[in-house]
Amino acid sequence: MGSLLFIATAKAQSTSNTVLKIDIPENHQFSTERLSRIDKVIQQYIDSNWIAGAIALVAKDGNIVYYKAAGYNDKENKKLLDKTAIFRIASQTKAITSTAIMMLYEEGKLLLDEPISKYIPEFKNPTVLDHFNAVDTTYTTIPAKREITIRDLLTHTSGIGYAQIGGPTMNAIYYKAAITGGIGLNNGLILANNIKKLAKLPLAHQPGDKFTYGLNTDVLGYLVEILSGSSLDQFFKERIFEPLGMKDTYFYIPEAKQNRLMVLQTEDKTHHTTKLPLIVQLNGDCFSNYPNLNQTYYSGGGGLSSTAYDYSIFMQMLLNGGEYNGKRLLSPATIRMMTTNQIGELYNNKNKFGLGFELVTEANYGKTPLSLGTFSWGGMFSSSYWIDPKEKIVAQFVLQVLHNSHGDIAEKFKTLVYQALQ
């Protein structure tokens, strides 16, 4: 019995300390020949002028079996895309902020069902939108039935909408109040000021009644600052990035690395790829090169930039049960909470949502190749990732496209990965 216990314990320790390394696909149940189908499909999209370039990384049991870049970073100047390019991860930031919150939860700094007003008093006595007049953007409100909880924020059920990229009603309300979505040029704005203004505005619905994707994680980012006494930028650096060995993940990229930022693409009227102008309108000016600007706003919902490899380190930590290379950020119990359905039957009967992630549950299992229990998300510039605990797979697919009608390539990528698994 003692020997069996030792073997089981050693195996658990080995799994939790798995670190990324490159290995031959056949050593890990993948076919090199069948993985090459990924190359062909990506090249087809590049040749069709639907995308400029893409980066893809796939690892199983911590072993990288596919890691390539294809096409151009800057197509106009014939600059090829390198797999170490830094990309705007946008809403992939949310998983990192959710992890930071759960780290503080494990330290006894908060409880998930506490009202956020306990820590940010401006959220006391929230109101809910009743009637909205689109002509002059005036509105009436009713009292919320209850306070917003931290769990509501983690699950996007608070009623807080998205500025700049949300629905027209909340876009208008937030624009009038000068609320930013956190991406672009923020002209010296700091997180605390934006969140305190947001707290005084009406919710789109009663807390807990619906899933509404919004600035919830930005609020959580400010909560991290309050509870830790550090800026979100500093907390991420000292408590997550440096311990994990993530060397290329930033809110604002250091000058020495700014030449590695991927060019942001969009598409023309014929749905072919073209370079996005420096300034794009998202209910206000948004600078496409914002990661290279020296700004002070740290958006926990979408502000980070990273590389495919760096973000895969973070994903591998989650797959390992909260530990990477001997550094533990979270316990397996907390990872289990984060990857369990927290919203019941909300979210339009699609995949459900945990504490920061979309989940494949029994309701949707079998509709894609992803295993039951897979958790995932993506970003507004067309990047996406998933973590499959059953097959021990982490995968990152990188595009940098705003307004993308060829996003089906991300779904094809999933198929191409699993068809190569033997």
N, C-alpha and C positions, 0 to 999 in steps of 0.2 A: 504493500500500500504506500509506504514511504517513497519508494522508487517512482511509482506512478504519479504521486503528488509532485515530486521533483520535476519529472518530465513535463507535466502539465504547466507547472509554474514557469519553467524555462521557456516553454513554447510561448506562453503569454508575454513574458518579458521580451522575447525575440520579436514578436509581432508589434509590440508597442514601441520598440526602438528601431523599426524599419526606416531606413533612410533611402532617398532616391539615388539610384545608380543606373547606368546604361548597361543593358545586357542583350543577348541574342533572343529574339522573340520566341524561338522554338523551345528555349529553356523554361518558358512560362506560358505554355499552352497557346501561343499565337503562331500563326503562319506568316512568314515574311512575304511569301508570294501573295497571299490574300490581303495583307496590309497594304501592298502596293496599289490596290484598287483605290485607296484614299488619294494617292498621287494623281491618278487619272481623272478622278471626279473634280478635284480642286483645279487641275490644269484645264479641264473643260470649261469651268466657270471663268477662269482667267482669260482663256482664248476667246470666249464669247463676250468678253468685256463686261461681265456682270460684277466681277470683283477685281481689285488690283492685285491682291495677294492675301495669303492666309498663313497662320502658324498653327500647328497641331502638335499636342503632346499626349501620349497615352502611357500610363504605367500600371503594371500589375504586381501586387505584393511588393511595391517599392522599386520595381525594376522597369526602367523606361524602355519600352519596346518600339516606340515610334516618337520621333521628335524632329520635325522638319519645318522649314519655311519654303514657300513657293511664291513666285510672282514678284511684284514690285512693292517697295515701300513708297517711293515717289515715282509714279509711272511717267509723269511729264518729263522728269529729268533722268529717266532710265536707271534710277537707283534701286538695286535689287533689295528684297526684303531679307533681313537676317533673323534667325530664330531667337536671337537675344534682344530684339527690338523691344522697347518699352511701349506699352499700350495703355490707353485710358480704360481702366477696368470698370468705371462707372458703378453700377449697382452690385457688382461683385464685391465692392467695399462693404456692403451690408453684412456679409458673413463675418467679416473681421470685426466690425463693431458689435455684432451680436455675441461673438466670442468674448470680447472685452467685457460686455455686460455680465456674461455668465461667469467670468473670472471673478468679478466683484461680488457676484451672488455667492460663489463658493467661499469667499472671504467673510461672508456675513454682513456685507455692506448694504444689502437690499433684499427684499422679498418680491417675488414676481407679481403678486396680487396686491401690492401696495399701490396707492394712488401716486401718480407722478407728481401731483401737487405737493406731496410731502417734501420733495426735493426741489421742485421748481414751482414756487407759490403762484406764479402767474396762471397756472393751469387750474387753479381752484375755481369751482362753480362754472364748469364749461357750458356752452350753449350749442344748440343744434340749428342748422339752417332750416327755416320754415318756408318763406317765399322769397324768390329772387327775381328782380326786375332787370332783364338783360339790357334794356334801353339805357338806363342810367346807373346800373350795377348797384342799386340799393337793395337792401334785403331786410327781412325780419327774422327773428330767432325765437326758439323756445328753450326752456331749461333742459339740460341733459338729465336723463333718469339716474345717472350715476357718474362717478368720477372715472377718468381714464386711468387704467392700470399699466404697469410696466409690461405685463403680459400682452395687453392690447397692442402696445407699441411693437413688441417683438413679432406679433402675428398679423400686423396691419389690419386690425379690427377696431381701431380707436375712433375712426371717422375723420382723421386728418388726411387731406388730399395731397396732391403734388402740385407745387408751383412750376410754372413754365411748361411742363409736359403732361399735366393732368387733364381732366375734363374741362370744358369751356366755362362752366359756372365757377368752379374753384380757381381756375386760372385767373378769371377776372377779379375775384375777391382778393386773391393773393397779390396780383399785379398792382391793384389799387393801394394795397397796404405795403407795397415794396418788399414783399417776401421773395427770397431767392430760392431756387432749387439746389443751389450749392455748386453748380458747374458753370464755368465761364469766368468773366472778369467781375470780381466782387468789390473792387475799389476800397480796400481797407476794412471791409465789414468783418466782424468777428461772429463766431457761432452763437455766443450767448445772446447778442442783441437780436439776431434773426429769430431765434427760438422764443424769446420773450414776447416778441411782436406776434408770432404765430399763435402763441397760447391764448391770446385775447380774441382770436377770430373764431367764427362758428365752425362746428364740425359738419361734415357732409351727411352724417347719420348718427344715430344713437350708438354710444360705445358698445361694442360686442355684437351688434346686429348684422354687420356685413363685413366682407373683406374688401377694403379699399386701399390700393397700393398708394403710398404717400410718403410724406416727410417724417414718418415715424422714427426711422433709424437715425435721422439727423437729430431728433430730440434725444434719442438714446446716446448719441455721441456727446451731447452737452451734459447728459447725466454722468457719463464717464468722467468728464472734466470736473464736475462738482464733487463726485465721490473720491476721486483720486488726487485732486489738487494739482493735476498736470493738464497741459493742453492735450487734445486728442492726438495730435501729431507726436508729442513726446511720449504719451502712454503707449501708442502703437510701437514706436521705435524701441523703447526700453523694455516693454513687457511682452511683445510679440515678435517683432522683426529680428531684433538682435539675438534673443534666445534661440530662435529657429534657424538663424543663419540666412534670413531673407535680406539680400544686399541691394536689391534693385526696386524696392517698393517705397513710394513717396506720395505725399500730397502735392509737393512741388519739387520737380526734379532738379538736383544740383547742376550747376552750369557745366561741369565736366561731362555729364551724361546726357545733356539736352539734345545732342545730335542723334541720339538713339530713339527719340520719340517718333512713333509711326505717324505718317501723314494721314489725316482724317479725310475720308472719301464721302461722297454722296452719289446721287445718280441724276442724269439728265432726263428730259421728257421722254426719251426712248428707253429709259430704264437701264442705261449703260453707265458704267462708273466714271466719275469725274471728281477732280479735287475739290474739296469743300473750301469756299472762301474763308479768309481769315476771320471775318465777322459774320456770324449767322444769327438770324432772329429766332429766339425762343421766348417770345413774350418779353423781349429785352435783348440787348446785345450779349452774345456769347462768343468768346474768342476761341477758335478751334485749337489754338496752341496754349490754352490755359495752363497745362501742367508745367510749361516752361516759364511761367510768370511767377514773380516773387510775391505771393499773396499771403493773407493772414486768415483766410476762411477754411476751416477743416470740416468738410461735409462727410459725416459718418455714413450717409446714404449713398454717396457716389463720387467722392472726391479723389480717390487714390488712382495711381498708375503703377504698373508692375510689368513683369515679364511672365511668359508662360511657365518657365521653370520656377521662378520665385513663388508664383501663386500655387503651383503644384506642391511645393514644400508645405504650404499652409493646408492644402487639401489632404496631403498625406498625414499630417498631424491629426486631423479630424478622423481619418480612416483608422489611424493607429489607436484611437480611443483617447485622444487628447495629449499624446506625447510624441516627440520627435527628437531623435538623436540625444536621448537622455534628458531632454528638457520637457517637463510636464506643464502644460498650460491649463488643462481641464481634466476632470475625472471621467472615466467611462460612464458613470451614472449620469453626469451632466450631458455628455454627448447623446446618450439615449433619450433624455428629455428633449433635446434640441431637434432630434430626428424622429419624434413621435407626433402624430396628428394632434394639434392643439386647437383646431377650429371647428371640430365636429363636421356638420354637413354644409358649412359655408364654402365659398369659392366656386360656386356654380357647378358643383359636382365634377370638377376637374381634379387633378392631383391635389392633395391636401397640403397644408402648410404647418410646419413646426415652429421652432423659435429661430427664425432667420432663413429657413430653407423651404423650397417646394419639395414635396415627398411623393414617391410612387407608393400608393397604398393598394389594397385589394380591389378597390373600386375601379382603378385604372390599370391594374397589372395585366400585362399581356397585350396592351395596345401599342407598346414600343418594345424594343429589345431590352430596355433597362430592367434590372432585377427589382423584385419587391424590396422596399426599404431604401432604394436609391434616393439621394438628396442632391439638389441642384439649384442653380439660378443662372443669371446672365447679366449683361449690361446693355445700356441703350445704344451703344455703338456696335452692337451685333456680336459681342463676345459671349461665350457660354461655357459652362463647366458642369460636370457631374461627378459624384462619388458613389460608387457601388460597393456596399459592404459585403455582399454575397460573393461577388467575383473578385473582390479586393482591387478594384480598378479606380483610378482617378484619371480624368480626361479634361483637357482644356482645348477649346477651339477659338482662335483669335481672328476676328475681322475688325476693321475700324471703318465702319460705314454708318452714317446717319441717314435715315430714310432708305431702307433696304428692302426692295421687293424680291430679292433673291435669297432671303433668309432660310429657305428650305434646305440650303446646303448644310446647315447645322444639324437638321434632322437626319439628313443622308449620312453625315459623319457618324452619328450614333450607330446606324445600321452597318456602316463600313467597319467600325470597330468590332462589333459583336460577331459579324460574319467571319472575321478572321480568328475568332477564339475557337480553339479545337476542343 
